[in-house]
Amino acid sequence: MELLRRAKAAGVVQFALTDHDTTSGYLSVRHSSEAHDVGLISGVELSCRWATSTIHVVGLNFDADAPEMVAMVEQLTNARRERAKKIAARLAGVGINGALEGAKAMARDSQIGRPHFAAWMTESGAVESLTEAFDKYLGAGKIGDVKMFWPSLSDVVHAITGSGGVAILAHPLKYRLTGMKLRALINDFKSAGGGALEILNGRQPEADLKRLAQLADGCGLLRSVGSDFHRDFEYGPKLGVDVERLPGEGYVWDVLESSV
């Protein structure tokens, strides 16, 4: 509820809570008065695989009770549990024991992921910082980087669209793909039923914003934006996005309606 109140105070008029691989946060607040105050829209950020990459697809304005979405969230919950066990086993192999229980304690009711392992490793003294945890153990190509359990890109997109929602390819530049591979990803995403491209994710260079806007237009996709707000820290993104600074037209909120 506190997050919804802060969104209202920040002037947000359409708000989606896009937790990773779970709709529990949205379900817990969707019928509250605060949800109406900020025009709450159902949201989720689903993990999937494309080629050898882990990709994130945001779903907006879907029926969270639809069988397709319920089944996908359950599949991803099980995948995260199995992934967490494998990460913990790999860490134990290099002498870092108790990681699974520690990460679970950090995650509490949220979906367990590498940031929870990193937080526990820092708190327990296994590493000195979150950065060290990822640089040495959890980042791309390190022993804790486990990708094999995610559903396919097309399955995730179908779960969103089959539940009446809009599928959005999240933070496309963060996958560090070549221009050719990024185009291939976007084409496969669109062919599966994807509807929008995220052109703004937190704080990013203006050149990236313009490049992605042109890419969305050229591929016939709507534009989407996200604050990427996770928690308060000095140089992190703030809650909400100032749409007045965004270029052009054709944004995803033009086709969305409040789902509360």
N, C-alpha and C positions, 0 to 999 in steps of 0.2 A: 504493500500500500504506500509505503514511503516513497518508492520510486515513482509511482503515479502522481503523488502530490508534488514531487519535485519537477516532474514533467509539466504539470499544469503551471507551476510557478515560473518555469522557463518559457512559457508561452507556446508550448507544443499543442497543436490542434488535431494531429493524427499521430498515434503512437502504437508501435508494435514492439512487443517484448520477444526478442528473437534469441532465446537460449539455445545452446548447442544440443541438438538431438533429444529435446524434451519439450513438451507443451505444458508441463506442470505449473510453471510460473503463470502463464496466461490463464490456465484453468482456475487457478486459485483466486484470481482477481476479476474475472470477466463479468461477473454480475454485481460488482461493487459500484457505488455511486461515483467513486473516483475514476473508474473506467469510462463512464459516460463523460466526465469532465474533460478528458483528454482524447476522446474519440478513439478508444482502444480498438485495435485491429488484431486479429489472431496472427501470430508469427512464430517462426521456428527457423533455426539454421541447421540443416541436415548435412551430415558427412557422407561422402560417396567416393567412388574411385573412377578415374578416367585414365586409360593407359596406365602409366606407372605413378600417377599423381593422385594425391588426396585433394578433393575439390569440395567446396562448401556451396550449398544451394539454399538460399533463403526462400521460405514459403510465406506468403501473406494472404490474408482474407480467405482462409480455407475453413471448412467445417472441422473443428478439432475432434468431434465425435464420429466422424466418418470412418468406416472400417479400414479404408486405405491408409489414413493417417495413423490411426491407432495401431495397426499392424506394423507400419514402418517405424514408429517410435519404439515399439516393443522390440523389433529386430535390432535397432541401433542400441537400445539399452543393453541387450544381451551381448552385442558386439563389443561395447565399451567394457563390460565386465570381463570378457575373455581377453580383450586387449590389455586391460589393466593387470591381469594375472601374468600375462607374458612379459609386460614391461617389468613387473616386480621380479619375475624369475631371472630376467636378464641382469637387472641391477644386483640381485643376490649373487649372481655369477662373478661380479667384480667386487664383491665384499660389502655391498650396501644392503643390509638385511632389514626386514620389517617394513618395506616400502609400501606394500599393498594396504596393510592396516593403517599406516600413517596417511596415505593418500585418501583413503576412505574417510578418515576423520576430518581431513581438510575439506573434502567435497561435501560432507554432510548430506543434504537432500538433493544436491545437484548431480548431474551426470559426471562421472569421474573421468579426468583427462590428464594430460601431461602437466598442465599448470599446477594441479593438486600435488603431483609427485614432486615438482620443483619446489613448491611451498614447504612440503614436509622435509625435503632434503635440506633446505635452507634452515628451517627451524631446528632440525635435529643435529645440525652441524656437519652433515655429510659434505656440504659445499658451503661456500661463503655467501653466495648470492643466487638469485633466480637466473641471472645471466650465465653464471658458471654452470648451473644445473643443465641448461639447454646447450651451452657450448660444448660441454664434456660428455653429457649422457643422453639428453632428450631431444636435441635438435635434429634437423634433417640429416640422415645418413649415420646418426649415432645409434648406440645399442638400444636406446629406448624409443626409437622411431619405428613404430609398428603400424603398418598400413593394411594388412591383408584382410581385415575383417569387414570392410565397408561394403555396402551394396553398390550396384552400378549407378552411374549418372542417370541413365534412362529410368531405372526403377525409382529413384528418388524424385525425379521430375514427375513421373506418372502418379506417384503417391500424392503429390501436391495438387496437380491439376485434377486428378480423380476425386479429390476432396473439395473441388470447387475453387481452388486458390490459384494464385499467380506465382510461378517459379522464377527466381531471380538468381543469376550467376553472381556470387559474392566475390568481392575484392579480386578481380581478375588479374591484376598485376602482381599480386603477392605470390602467385604460383611460379613466377620467374621463368615463364615459357618464352621461347623464341616467338617472333611475330607470326611465323607460319603455324606453329603449334597452337598459339592462342586463337588464331582464326579457326583452326580445326576443332578446338574445344568449343568455341562459340557456335560453329555450324552444327556439331553433334548435339549441343545443348538445345539449340533452336529446333532441330529435327525431332527431338524427344518431346517437344511441347513447351520449352522454356519461353518466357515472355518478356524478360527484362534483364538489363545489365546494370550492375552497381557501378556508378561512375564516381562516387565519392564515398570513402570509408575512413572516417576520422579525419585526421590532419594529413593532407597529402599535397604535393606540389600542384600549382595551378595548371602546369603543362600536362600532368597526368589526367586531371579532370577534363580538360579540353580534348585530349586524345581519346579518352574513353567515351565521351559524349559523341564524338564523330564516329567511333567504332560502333556504338549502339545504333546510331542513325543509319549507318551504312549496312548494318546487318538486319535492319527492320525490327529492332527490339526497342521496347520502352526503356526509359532511363529510371534508375532508382538510386537512392542515397541512404546512407546510414551514419549515425554518429560514432559507432563503435565504442560507445561508452560502457565500460565494465566496472570501474570504481574511480574514486577520486584520487588523483595524484597530480602534482604540480604542472607537469607538461603534457598530461594526457588530454584526450578529447573530452569535450563537455557534452552534457545531455542536450539533445536536439540539434537540428540543422537549420541554418538560416537560408531558406529557399530563395530569398531575394537575390542572393549572389550567384545563383545557378544560371548557366547559360541556356538559351533556347527553350523549346517546348517538348511535349511528349513524355511526361513523367508518369510513373506507375500510379501515383495517388489519384490521377484523373479517372482511373477505372476502379478505384477501391471505395468501399462503403464501410462505415463503422459496423463492427460485428457484434457489438454488445446489445 
